[in-house]
Amino acid sequence: MTVSPVPADARERLEQALFEIRRVIAGQDAMLERVLVCLLAQGHLLIEGVPGLAKTLTIKTTAGVLGGSFARVQFTPDLVPSDLVGTRIYRPGEGTFDTELGPVFCNFLLADEINRAPAKVQSALLEVMQERQVTIGTNTYPVPDPFLVMATQNPIESEGTYPLPEAQIDRFMLKILIGYPSHDEELTIVQRQLEAHPQLRETLTLDDLRSLQRAVFDVYVDPGLISYAVTLADATRNPAAHGLAELGEHISFGASPRGPISLVQSARALALMHGRDYAVVDDLRALAKDALRHRLVLSYQALAEEVSADAILDRVLEQVPVPQVDLTRVSAA
């Protein structure tokens, strides 16, 4: 087994990017770290939180620090799929059709309040999120590389909101839940509003980002950790087989295979951010709920009893044995 070297300055460059983002965003350190994890692991990100928690500002600031093209789409109930991906337009003077590409043709797409649009519009993102291309008419158009969808949704308003279809939400690598800031963090936020926003500096070019994304694939993951990720997902599908029979009545469908795939790949990105060329079990445990919570379909009984996906995953993480990985073997390889 050979572990390929990762860039020696990877951690330093990522810390510079985080520092620049934190010049605008106060607090929310876990959220900012996971934003970069998704960027490095080439996954899409869903952020859920009540209004006013800087979800949109975080994503817009991140795009500014990284360079590349950025587009924001405000999802509303009257949005149609062509507003996202584009459409064919007839030119009567020439008797021909031209293709007008939509805002998804960018490096960083912000789908703001994605749950305010109906399922037909949300599903228009399925092809481009999975295959990095859009089919309009008989032609297929690739989107720029890298391409990342960062979406926000508001959990507290039922009128005018539509739950994301399971096939759509499964395309997001991580789903992050954010809460209110602490007193000191909110004090900093309010104080910053009294001054002009700082001018952002581009700290990572697109070439830098591509290089770091390639480096993620060089981060070693022990087979025991991969088995652990699969076991966590299986425990949500067959809880009784893992000593969690009491959870069976709360889960209609467990995590899909994209769950452990996302967990392992995001753990590699987190390891790279921490300056390691190998993943450890703490990387997986730190990201387990972010990678799996949105892939659980809860039963009516769970909803009636207000049992959350996070509560279920806490029990799973308690019950599934943590693997013992020989790190000396990894470092010696």
N, C-alpha and C positions, 0 to 999 in steps of 0.2 A: 504494500500500500504506500502510495506516494502522495504527499500533500503539497500541492503547488503553492508557491509563495504568493501572498497578496501584496498590493502596493504598500510600501513601508510608511508612506505618509497618508494613508487612507483615513485613519482616525483623525489626524490633524486637519485634513481638508473638510471632513464632515463636521468637526467641531467648529470650524470657521463658519460654515454654512448655518449651523444652529445658532451661533453667536449673532450672526447678522439677522436671523429671523427673530431672535429674542429682543433685538433693539426695538421691534414693533410690538411683539406679542409678549405680554407679561404672564408668568405662570404657565399652566398647562404643559408642563415639561413632558409628561407621558404622551400626550397627544402629539407634540412636536417630534418626539423620537419616533413614533409610529408612522408619522407622515414620511419621514426619511426612510424608514424601513420599507414602506411600500414602493417608494421611488427606486430604491436599490434592488428590490426583489421583483421589479417590473409587474407589480400588482396594482389593482385598483382599490380605492379607499372610500369607505362610507363613514361619515361622522354624524352622530346623532346627539342633539342637545337642544335645550330650550333657546329661544331667541336671545341675542345679546352676548353670546359666549365666544365671539370672535372666530366662529367656524369659517365663514367666508373670507375674513381678513387673513386668517392663517394660510389658507390655500392660495390666495392671491399673492401674499407676501412670499411664500415658498417659490411660486413660479417666477417672481421678480428676482429672487436671489439666484435662481438657476439659469436665467436667460431662456432662450427658446420662445416659441409662440404660445400665446395664452388666449383662451376664449372662455367667456362666461355666458351660460344660458340660464335665464330665470324660468324655472318650470312653473307653468300655470295651467289651469284646467282647459283652456282653449288652445293649447299648443298642439300642433300636429307633427307627425314624424318627419315630414319634409323640412320643417323648421330646424331640425337637428342635422339630418344627413344630407339634405339637398334634394333637388328635383330636376326634372327635364322641363325646359321651357320652349314653347313653340314660337319660332320667329316667322310671322306671316309674310314679311317682305322677302325672305329668302326661301320660305317653304321648307325649313329644316328645324330640327330640335337641337338646342344647346343644353348642356348640363351645368347647372349652378350648384357648386359644392357648398355644403352647409358648414356651420361652425365647428363640427367635430374634427375637421381637418386642421389640427393644431397639435402641439406637443403636450400641452396641459389643458384639459377641459374641466371647467368647474360646472357641475350640474347642481345648481343652487335650488334647495328645497325640492328635491327630486320627487318626493311623494305628493306634490301638489298637482302633478300631471297624471292622467289616466294610464292604465296599463299598456294601451296601444303605443303611447309615446315612450314610456319607459322601456318597452321591449324593442324599440328602434335602436337602442344602444347594444343589444345582444351581440350582433355580428361584429361591430367595431370593437367591443371590449374583448371578445374572445379571439378574433382572427385579425384584428388590426386592419380591417378593410371594410369598405361599404359598397354594396351592389345597388346601382341605380339603373333601372331599365335592364339592358343586357350587358352593361359594362361594370367592371369591378375596379374600384379606385383604392389604392393603399393610403393609409394615413401616415403622417410623418413619424420618424423614429428618433427618440422614444415617444411613446404615446401613453398617457395616463389619464384616467377619469377619476376625479375627486369629487364626491357627491356629498351634499349635506341634506339632512332631513330633520323636521321638527316633530317631536313625539307627542305634543300635548294638545294639538288641535285636531278634532275629528271631522269637523265640517270643512269640505274642500280639500281633503287629503285622501290619498289612495295608497294602501299597503303595496309594497313592491312585490311583483310576482316571484315565486320561489326560484324560477330559472334565472331571473334577473339578479336577485340578491346574492345568489350563489356565485356570481361572477366577481364579486368583490372579495379581494384577498383578506382584508381586515375590516371589521366594523368596530369603531371606537365610540364609547359612550363618555360624554364629558359633563361635568357638573359645575356648580358655581365655584368661583375662586375663593381662596381664603381671604381673611380680612386684609392682610398685608398685600396680597396680590391685587386685590381690588383697589386698595389705596394707590398702588403704583399705576394701575390702569387709569384711574380718574386723574391723577397728576399728569400723566402723559397726554391727556386730552387738552390740557391747558397750553400745550406747545405745538408747534408745527411738527408733522410727522417727519422722521429722519429720512434722508435720501438713501435708498437701498443701493448696496453695492453688489454687483454680480460676483459671487465667490466661486461658483462652479459653472463651467461651460458645459454645453451638451456633450462635447467630447469627453470631458472629465466624468460626467455622469455615466456615459456608455462604458468608460473604462472601469468605473467602480461597479457597474452592473455585471460586467464580465468577471470581475474579481469575486463577486458573490458565489459564482459557480466553482471557485477554487477553495471555498471554505469547506473543510471536512466535516461530515456528519457521521458519527459512529452508527453502525447498523442497529445497536441497541436503542439509540435515540429515535431512529426511524420506526422501529417496532413500537416504541412507547407512544409516538404520535398516532400510529394506526390503532393501538389499543385504546387510546383516549376516544377516538372517533367510534370505535366498535362498542365501547361502553355506553354511548348514547343511542346506539341501534339495538343492542341486546343487553340492557342493564342487568337482567336477572343472571346472565352468565358471568357477571363480574361482581356479584354480591350486592347489586343495587336494585333489587326487585321492586322496592318501594317507588322507584322513579318511573317504572313502566307505565303507570296510569297518567303520568304527566307529559309523556313524549309520544306524539303521533308518528313522527319521522325523525330519525337521527341525522347526524352530519353526513354529507355526501363525501365521496373520495376526494373532492377538492379541498375538504377540510384539512386532512393530514398533509396533503401536498402544500397547501398554503402555509401551514404551521411550520413545516420543515424549511421551506424556502425563506420565510420571513425570519426564522431563527438564525439562518445563515447570515442574513443581512444584519441582524442585531449583533451577531458575533463580530462581523466586520466593523461595525460602528464602535465596538468596544476594543478594537485593535487586536482581535484574535483571528487565527486562520483555522479555527475549529469551533464547533458549537458545543455547548454544555447543556445539561438538563435544565438549568435555570433559564436559559434562553427560551426553551420550549414552554416552560411553565409560565413565564412572564407574558407570553403571547397566546397561550392556549384559549383563553376566553375571547380575545379579539378575533381569533381565527375561526372559532366554532359557534359563537353565540347566535349569529344570524343564520346559521345553517340548521338550527333546530326548529322543528315545527311542533309547537306545544299543543297539547290536547285542550278540549273545552274545559275539562276539570282543572287543569293548571291555570288557565285564564281566570276561571271562577274563583279559584283559591289564591290568585295573585302570586303564583309561583313563577319566578322569572327564569330565563335561560341561564343567567349567571348563577343563580342558586343551585340549579341542576349541575352546572359545570363545576361549582365548588365541591359538591359531593363526589363527582367523578374524579377530580384531582386528589381528593382525600383518599379515595378507595384504590385507585390504580397504583400498583407498586412503582416506585421510582427506580429506574435502572441504574446499575453501578457501572460507570464507564472508566476504563483505565486511561487516564490522561497522559500518563508517562509513556504509554505505547504510542499515543498520537504524536506527542512532541518529539519522540525519538525517530519517527518515521521520516 
